[in-house]
C-alpha cells in the first residue's frame, strides 16, 4: 500500500471519529492525558533550566474539525506564569511560530492563527503536533504539505514532541523519510504508544497502554499489540 493510500485510510478514520457521538468524550480523554504529561515534562524541564524563573515554550495549534480540540489546553497553559504558548503561523508553505494572542484570523488551509507580525525566535521546549498517524519509525504521517517537517528541520535543537490524534493510526512498516518529524510518544483516546530505551541495556522497546473505559479497541490496534 502506498503512502497516499495509507494517508487516505488514516484520514477516513479521523473523519469517522470527527462525526462520532463519542467525539467529546475522546477529546476529554486526550485533554486529560496531555495535561498530565505536560505538567510532568514542565516540572522536569524547570529543574534543568539554568534560570529558574524562565518560562517553558510550548507549541500547540488551533484545531481543525478533524483534529483533537486542544482549546482547553491552549487557554489553561496560557494562564500559567511558567509557560509561554505559541501557535503555528503559515507563510506561503512555511511555518513559523508566534505567541498565542487574540484575536485570531483565518488564514491558509482554513487554519486560525494570530494576526501579529512579530515572530519570536525563542527556543522551543515542547511541541504538541496533530497527526494523521505514524509509521514504525514513529515519524509523522501528515497531510502531505510538509510544513511541519520543514519547520523542525530548521530548528537548532529539537523540542520534546508529542503526537496526537483521535484515531489510533499506526502503520507497522516504514513509509516515512528521515526529514519527517519524529516522536517518542503518540497519544490517542484508545491507547498511548511510547518508544523507549531500556536504561541498563540501551535496548529500544515499545509499550502500549490502553484506556480501559473503551471495552473494545479498534480491530487495527491488535496488530500494534502483536508487533510490540
C-alpha positions as CSV (number, residue, x, y, z in Angstrom):
1,X,0.0,0.0,0.0
2,X,1.4,3.4,-1.0
3,X,1.8,6.3,1.4
4,X,-1.0,8.2,-0.3
5,X,-3.4,5.3,0.2
6,X,-2.4,4.9,3.8
7,X,-2.8,8.7,4.3
8,X,-6.3,8.5,2.9
9,X,-7.2,5.5,5.0
10,X,-6.0,7.3,8.2
11,X,-7.9,10.4,7.2
12,X,-11.1,8.4,6.7
13,X,-10.7,7.1,10.3
14,X,-10.3,10.6,11.6
15,X,-13.3,11.8,9.7
16,X,-15.3,8.9,11.2
17,X,-14.1,9.9,14.7
18,X,-15.0,13.6,14.0
19,X,-18.6,12.5,13.3
20,X,-18.8,10.0,16.1
21,X,-21.1,10.5,19.1
22,X,-18.1,9.8,21.3
23,X,-16.0,12.8,19.9
24,X,-16.4,14.9,23.0
25,X,-15.6,12.0,25.3
26,X,-12.5,11.2,23.2
27,X,-11.3,14.8,23.4
28,X,-11.9,14.8,27.2
29,X,-9.6,11.8,27.5
30,X,-7.0,13.3,25.3
31,X,-7.1,16.6,27.2
32,X,-6.6,14.8,30.5
33,X,-3.7,12.6,29.2
34,X,-1.9,15.5,27.6
35,X,-2.4,17.9,30.5
36,X,-0.9,15.3,32.9
37,X,2.0,14.6,30.6
38,X,2.7,18.3,30.1
39,X,2.8,19.0,33.8
40,X,5.3,16.2,34.3
41,X,7.5,17.5,31.4
42,X,7.3,21.1,32.5
43,X,8.3,20.1,36.1
44,X,11.3,18.2,34.8
45,X,12.4,21.0,32.4
46,X,12.1,23.6,35.1
47,X,14.6,21.6,37.2
48,X,17.0,21.6,34.2
49,X,16.8,25.3,33.4
50,X,19.7,27.4,34.4
51,X,17.4,30.3,35.0
52,X,14.7,29.1,37.5
53,X,12.2,31.8,36.5
54,X,12.4,31.3,32.8
55,X,9.3,30.1,31.0
56,X,8.7,26.9,29.1
57,X,7.9,27.5,25.5
58,X,5.2,25.2,24.1
59,X,4.0,25.0,20.5
60,X,0.3,24.0,20.2
61,X,-2.2,24.6,17.4
62,X,-5.7,25.9,16.7
63,X,-7.6,22.7,15.8
64,X,-9.4,21.8,12.6
65,X,-12.6,19.8,12.8
66,X,-10.6,16.6,12.1
67,X,-8.1,17.3,14.9
68,X,-8.2,16.9,18.6
69,X,-9.8,20.0,20.1
70,X,-6.9,21.4,22.3
71,X,-8.5,24.8,23.1
72,X,-8.8,23.9,26.8
73,X,-5.1,23.2,26.9
74,X,-4.3,26.4,25.0
75,X,-6.2,28.5,27.4
76,X,-5.1,26.7,30.6
77,X,-1.4,26.9,29.8
78,X,-1.6,30.4,28.5
79,X,-2.7,31.5,32.0
80,X,0.2,29.8,33.7
81,X,3.1,32.0,34.6
82,X,5.8,29.4,33.9
83,X,4.7,28.7,30.3
84,X,4.5,30.6,27.1
85,X,2.2,29.3,24.3
86,X,2.9,29.6,20.6
87,X,0.8,28.8,17.6
88,X,1.9,27.9,14.0
89,X,1.9,30.8,11.6
90,X,1.7,29.8,7.9
91,X,3.6,32.0,5.5
92,X,3.2,30.6,2.0
93,X,4.3,26.9,2.5
94,X,6.5,27.7,5.5
95,X,5.7,27.6,9.2
96,X,6.9,30.0,11.8
97,X,5.7,30.3,15.4
98,X,4.1,33.3,17.0
99,X,2.9,33.9,20.5
100,X,-0.7,32.9,21.1
101,X,-2.8,36.0,21.5
102,X,-6.4,37.0,20.5
103,X,-8.0,37.8,18.1
104,X,-7.2,35.1,15.6
105,X,-7.6,35.3,11.9
106,X,-8.5,32.6,9.4
107,X,-5.5,32.0,7.1
108,X,-4.2,29.3,4.7
109,X,-5.8,25.9,4.7
110,X,-8.6,27.3,6.9
111,X,-6.4,27.5,9.9
112,X,-6.9,30.1,12.6
113,X,-3.7,31.9,13.7
114,X,-2.6,35.1,15.4
115,X,-2.6,38.2,13.2
116,X,0.6,39.6,14.8
117,X,3.6,40.1,12.6
118,X,6.2,39.9,15.3
119,X,7.7,36.4,15.2
120,X,9.5,35.0,18.1
121,X,12.8,33.1,17.8
122,X,12.6,31.7,21.3
123,X,13.9,28.2,21.9
124,X,11.1,25.7,21.7
125,X,10.8,23.3,24.6
126,X,7.7,21.2,23.8
127,X,5.6,20.7,20.7
128,X,2.1,19.1,20.6
129,X,1.6,18.1,16.9
130,X,-1.6,16.8,15.3
131,X,-1.0,13.9,13.0
132,X,-2.9,11.6,10.7
133,X,-0.9,8.7,12.1
134,X,2.6,7.3,12.5
135,X,4.7,4.5,11.0
136,X,7.1,2.0,12.6
137,X,9.8,4.7,12.9
138,X,7.5,6.9,15.0
139,X,7.6,9.5,12.3
140,X,4.7,11.7,11.5
141,X,2.3,10.9,8.6
142,X,0.7,14.3,7.9
143,X,-1.5,15.9,5.3
144,X,1.2,15.9,2.6
145,X,2.2,19.6,2.7
146,X,5.5,19.0,4.6
147,X,5.1,22.3,6.5
148,X,5.9,20.9,10.0
149,X,8.8,18.9,8.6
150,X,10.5,21.9,7.1
151,X,10.0,23.9,10.3
152,X,11.5,21.2,12.6
153,X,14.4,20.6,10.2
154,X,15.5,24.2,10.7
155,X,15.5,24.2,14.5
156,X,19.0,24.1,16.1
157,X,17.7,22.0,18.9
158,X,14.7,19.6,18.7
159,X,12.0,20.0,21.3
160,X,10.1,17.3,23.1
161,X,7.4,16.3,20.6
162,X,4.1,14.7,21.4
163,X,1.9,13.4,18.5
164,X,-1.9,13.3,19.0
165,X,-5.0,12.2,17.1
166,X,-8.5,10.9,17.7
167,X,-7.8,7.6,15.9
168,X,-5.1,5.1,16.6
169,X,-3.5,5.2,13.2
170,X,-0.3,3.1,13.3
171,X,1.3,1.6,10.2
172,X,3.7,-1.3,11.0
173,X,6.2,-0.7,8.2
174,X,8.4,2.2,7.3
175,X,6.8,4.7,4.9
176,X,8.2,8.0,6.0
177,X,11.6,9.6,5.3
178,X,14.4,10.9,7.6
179,X,13.2,14.5,7.4
180,X,9.7,13.7,8.6
181,X,9.1,14.8,12.2
182,X,9.8,12.1,14.8
183,X,8.4,11.5,18.3
184,X,8.7,9.0,21.1
185,X,5.1,9.3,22.3
186,X,1.8,9.0,20.3
187,X,-1.4,9.7,22.3
188,X,-4.9,8.7,21.2
189,X,-8.1,8.2,23.2
190,X,-7.7,4.4,22.8
191,X,-4.1,4.0,23.7
192,X,-0.7,5.7,24.2
193,X,2.3,4.2,22.4
194,X,5.8,5.0,23.7
195,X,9.2,4.4,22.1
196,X,11.6,3.8,25.0
197,X,15.2,2.9,25.7
198,X,16.0,0.4,28.4
199,X,18.4,2.1,30.7
200,X,20.6,-0.9,31.6
201,X,20.9,-2.4,28.1
202,X,20.3,0.5,25.9
203,X,17.8,-1.7,24.0
204,X,14.9,0.1,22.4
205,X,11.4,-1.3,23.0
206,X,7.8,-0.1,22.7
207,X,5.0,-0.1,25.1
208,X,1.3,0.4,24.7
209,X,-1.1,1.5,27.5
210,X,-4.8,1.2,26.7
211,X,-7.8,3.1,28.0
212,X,-9.9,0.6,30.0
213,X,-13.0,2.8,29.5
214,X,-13.2,1.6,25.9
215,X,-14.4,-2.0,26.1
216,X,-13.0,-2.9,22.7
217,X,-10.1,-1.3,20.9
218,X,-10.5,-0.8,17.1
219,X,-9.5,-4.0,15.4
220,X,-6.4,-2.5,13.8
221,X,-4.9,-2.0,17.2
222,X,-4.5,-5.7,17.6
223,X,-1.7,-5.6,15.0
224,X,0.1,-3.0,17.1
225,X,-0.1,-5.0,20.2
226,X,1.2,-8.1,18.4
227,X,4.1,-6.2,16.9
228,X,5.1,-4.6,20.1
